[in-house]
């Protein structure tokens, strides 16, 4: 049986309503109206979760609530604390999250919103997700518990990320997946959904960078007939399409500042109104986000809301770049070689030892996406059963004879940066300066390609 939930609030009517709600949901409760009473109860026996108000008097402006939170975390660092505060005091809740709170909800809350928060933090505690001292399992051990069949690799950093993904999949916690472009963030998001209790429900992918500000409300929350000129019929938004399932917000760092408060409200309240409608709809949706942007840096620059950041990353999973997991390159190469060879009717292909060593030496700024593209191009262009360095370093031209005469500098005669610069220049020439096509061919995002331009002094 779950340990009691401790409600800390100086308003006895709030305590009464929360205790009744939690009792109906199968939980037991204890209550305190002052920080001193709360600490006495914490010292007297086990507590499963603390539901703590941030304001105990009008004069303290939350200082007393922050002080109590810090006192709780100093004596019981693993005890989940959910903060309760008004919408106008979300900045205070953000301070609390920085001080160790597990989650925050705003007043007035919905019953489902509050119960969902309680279930989530209890699930995280049971899954022991935040325990960094736990022994790291082997890939074989992970594969007996979870389905990560679409993710290739044995690198320790990857294993750590997958273990967190597996444990958090059993909960409804919001997850933020970070990492460079092409590291496989979408694959991990899919794996979290596949291993969750929502696996039979929709997995809805949203490319945030591909939605214009003017269409954001309609795309995300839907619209009703007549909401605007071309709205001839009702249309579901992405949140409604993901009902009971998972919504994947890819490249959340690209979300326009004017839309961030709208996203914060739907994540906070788990409710939304379709464009043109005054009816509120509940969003029973698991939220997984991904970004290659440094969000703390964006917060400092004033381009990303801090409260939205803390709402998104109850749990953060970081994926290492390919250059930091070079031991997986052979596994990935053979996996892509077999899969691509089967698709194109070129079975039993192999990669020479020299070519494999060359592949392991590259920087792979486009990561696995770039790596897969290079393997596929070599498979399609090569006439041999064993792929050599020339098969990978030739420029992207459909004319094989021209490719042989325009080959990149051989290994040993140029640095890896010089080879990468030459590949970019030849690709620009081949695609007549079309940056989008060059980025796609090299397995890079446009932003990553522009960073290469700056690094190598290339003017597009």
N, C-alpha and C positions, 0 to 999 in steps of 0.2 A: 504493500500500500504506500502511495506517495506521502511524503512528509507534509505537514500542514503548510499552507500558504500564509505568510504573515502580511497583513494589510496595515500600513502605517499612514494614517491621515488624521488631521485634527478635526475633520468634519464627520461626526458620528453617523449622519445620514448616508454619506458615501460608504462608510464601513458597512453599514447595514445592507445596502443594496448590493455591494460587491460580495459580501458573505453569502447572501441568498443566491446570487448568480453562480458563484463557485460551488456552493453546496448542491445545486441542481445539476451541475456538470460532474459531480462525483468527487469533489475535493473537500478536504477539511480546512478550516481556517482558524487563525488567531488574529488578534488585532491590538493595535497600540495607537494612542493619540499623541504621543510625544516621542522624541528621539530616545529619551532615557528609558521609557517603557519598552521601546523596540529592542534596545540593547539587552535589557533584562531578559526578555523572552528568547532572544537569540542565544543567550548564555545558559538558559534553562533546559533546552532540548533541541532536537533536530527540526530544521525548517527547510522546506523544499525550494521555495521561491519567496522573494520579498517584493510586494507591490507597494511602492513608496511614492507618496506625494512629495513635490519639491518645495511647496510653500507651507510653512507652519504658522506664519503670521505675516501681515501685510508689510511689516517693517523690514523683514529680512531679505526680501526679493530673491529668495532661493538659497541664500548663503547657508542657512541652517540645514536645508535639504542636501546640499553638496557635502557639508561637514558630516552629516549622518552617513551618507553613501561611502565616504572615505573611511569612516570608522568601521562600517560593516566590512568593507573590502580588506581592511587591515587585519581584522580578526578572522574573517571567513572569506578568503580570496576567491574560492571556487563557488560561492553561493550566488546564484543568478539573482539580479536585481532588475526589476522593470520599473521605470520611472513614469509618473503620471504628472502631466503639466498641461497648461492651456496652450491653444494654438499660437497665441501671441508670445509665448515664452519658449518656443522651440530651441532658441539659442541656449537657454538654460539646460534643456535636455541634452543638447550636444555637448555641453560642458560635462554633464553627468556621464555620457558615453565615454568621453575621454578619460574620466576618472574610474571607469570600470563597469558601468552599467551594461547589462546585456541587451536591453531594448528600451524603447520609450513609446508611450501612447499619449495622445492629446485628449483633453477634455473638451466637449463631451465625447465619449467613446461609444461605439456600438458594442453590443454584447459579444458578437462574433469576433470582432476585432480584438477585444481583450482576451477572450478565451484562446484565440489563435496564438496570441503572443505568449500566453502561459504554456500552451502545448509545445510551442516551438522551443522555448528556453529549457523546458523540462526534457524535451527530446535531445537537445544538444548536450545537456548534462549527462543524460543516459548514454549517449553515443560517445561521450568523452572526447569530443572533437578538439577541444582546446588543450588537451594534455600533450605538451611538447616533449615530455620525458618518456613517453611510451616507446617501446622498441619498434623500430621500423620493420614491417613485414617484407618478405620476399615477393617478387612478382607472382610466383606460383601460389603463394598463400593468398594474395589479393584475388587472384583469378578463381579461387575456390569459393569466395564469398560474393564477388560482384562480377558483372558483365562489362568488361573493358575490352571486348574483342576488337573494337575498331581503333584502338590506341596501341601503337607499337613502341616498345622500348623497355629497357631494364635500368636506365639511369637512376641513381638514388634520388635526385631532385624530382624526377618525374614520379617515382614511386611514392614519395612523400605527398605530392599533389594528388595522386590518384587515391591514396589512403584517405585523405581528407574528403575528397569527392565521394568516396564510398560511404563514409560514416555520415556525412551531412545529407546524403540522398534519402536517408530514412526519416528526415525531418522536413518541415516546410520552411526552414530558414532561408532568407534571401541570401544569395551567393554572388559575389563579385569575382570574376575570373580575370586576372591581369596577365599581361605578357605581350611580347612584340607581335606584330602582324605575321600571320602564318605559323604560329606555334601550336595551333590546334585547339583554340579556346571553344569553338563551336562543338568540336567532338566531345570535349569534356562536359559541356552543357547538356548535350544529348545523352551522355552516359549517366549524368545525375538524374535526368528524367527517366531513363530506362530502368534505373535501379530503385526508383521511388514507388510509393504506393499509387502515384498518379500515372504510371507507365501506360495504362490502357486508354488514357485520355489524351487530348491533343497536345502536341509540342509545336508552339507557334513561334517562328523566327521573325524578328523585326530588325531590319537594318536601319538603325536610327539616323545614320548619315544620309540615307536615301529618302527621307521624308522631309518635305519642305515645311517651313513654319506655318504657312497658310493652310496646309492640309493636315496638320498634326492632330487636331481635335477629331476630325472625321476619320482619319486612319486609325487612331488609337482607341477612340471611344464610340465610333460609329455615328450615324446620323439618321434622322427620320425623314420621311417624305416631306418635301417642301421646305427643308431647313435652309436650302440655298437654291439658286436658279436651276442647276442641273440635278438636284436631288429628286429623281422621279419615283424612287421607292426607298423603303427602309434598308439600311445596310449595317451589318455588324462590324464593330471595330475589332482590333486585335485582342483587346482584353476579353471581350465577350466570346470571341472565337476560341480563346484558350481556356474557357470555363472548365473548372475541375482539373485542369492540366497544368502545363508550365508555359510561361512566356519567356522567350530569350531575347533580351534587349542588347543586341550587338552594337559595339562601338558607342556605348552610352556617353562617353566623353565628348561626342560630337553633338549632343543635344543642345539646341539653342537655349540661351539663358531665359528667353521669354516663355519657353515650354517647360522649363525645369520645375517651376512651382506647380504646374498642372500635374506633372509626373509625381511630385512629392505628395500631393493631395490624394491621388488614387492609391499610392503605395501606403500612405498613412491611414487613410480611412477605409481602404479596400472597397471603395464605391466610386461610381462615376455617373455622369449624365450624358447620354448621346447628344450630339449637336442638334439643337432645335427641340429638345425634349426637356420637360421639367420633372421627369420620373427618374429617381435614383435607382441604379442597378448595382447589386453586390458583385464584387469580383473575387470569387473563390479561385485564386490563381497563385501558383508558385512562381516567384520571380527570380530569374538567373540573368545576370548582366555580364558583359565583357567589355574590356577596353584595352587599347594599347597606349592610351594617354596616361601621363603621370597626373592622377586626379588631385593629390595633395598640392602639387605645383599649380594646377589649374585653380584650386581653391585660393591659393595665395595670390594668384593673378586676378582673382575676381571673376573668372569665367565659369566657375562651377560652384553650385551651392553646397556649403558644408553640411547642412542638415540632410540634403538629398544623398550625399556621399555616405553618411552614417546609416541612412535608411536602407541603402543598397547593399552594404557590405557587412551584414551581421557575421558572415564568414567570408574570408578572402582566400582564394586559391591562386597561387602564382605559378605560371608555366615557364620553365627555363627556355632560353633560345637554343637553337640546334647547335651552335658553336660551343655551348656549355655542356652538351651531352654527345660528344663525338663518338663515344663508345656505342651509341645506338645507330650510327650511320650505316654500318654493314647490315644490321637487321632491317632498317628502313629501305635500303637499296634493294635487297633481295625481295622484300615484300612488294615494293612497287614494280620491280622487274617482272615478277611472276604475274601480278595482277594485270599490268599493262600489256605484257606479252600475250596473255590469254585473250584479252580484249581484241588485240590487233593480229592475232594468229601468228605470233612469234614466240613460241614456247622454247624452253631450254636455253635461254640466253644467260650469259654470265658476264661478270665484270672482272677485268684483269686486276692483278694485285697492285700494279703501278697506278691504274686508274682509281682504285679504291683508296689508296694512300693520298692521291691527289684530291679526291672528293673530301676526305677527312681534313685536309688542310685549308679548305676554303672557309670564308667567314660566314657565309649563309645569312646575309642580312634579311633575306626574304624567308628564312627558316624552312619549315617542312613544305610549305606551298611552293617555294622556289625550287627546293630539292626534287619534289615530285615532278615538276614541270621539266626540269633538266633531264631526269631519267626518261620521261616519256618522249622528249625530243630525240634523245639518243637512240631509243628503241625504234622510233619511226624512221630515222635517217640512216641507221647503220645497216650494212649489208653482211656483217659478220655475226657469228654466234657469240663471240667474246668482245665486249665493248672495251675500247681502250681510251686513253686520255684524249686523243683527237676526236673521238665521238662526242665527248662532252664539251670540249673547248672550241669546236667549230662554231662560227656565227650562225644565227638563225636565218637560213636561206633555204628555200625549197630546191635550189639548184646545187646539187651535190658537188659538181666540178668547181663551181664558183666558191663554194664553201672551202674546198681544199686549198684554193689559192689565196683565200682571205682569212686563213686560220689565225687564231689568237696567238700571242707570244708563247712559246713553249715554256713549260715549267723549268725553272733554273735560269732562264734568260730574263725573267721578269718577276716582280713581287706579286703576291696574291691581289694586292690593291690595284696594281697596274693591269692585271688580267681582268679584274672586275670592271675597272674603268673602260677597258677596251671592249668588253661585252656590252656595256651600256651604250657606248658610242656606236658600235656596229648595229645594235638594235635600233637606235635612233635613226641611223641611216636607212636601215631596212624598212622601217615603218614610216619613213619620211617625216620624222619628228613628232609622230602621234604619241603623246605621253601616255595616254590610257592604254594603248596597245602594247607599248614597251613595258609598262608596269605589269600588265597581265602576262606577257610572255616571260618575264623574269620572275614571276611569282611574288611581286611586291605590291604594296598599296601605293597609291599615288603619293601619299605623304612620305613614305619610306624612300620612294624613288627621288623625290625632291631633296631629301636629306643627302642621298648619294650625289646628286648634282652639286650641292653645296660643298660636300666633302672633297669631291674630285675637281671642283672648279669648272663644271660643265654648264654651259648656258643653253637651255632648251629652246 
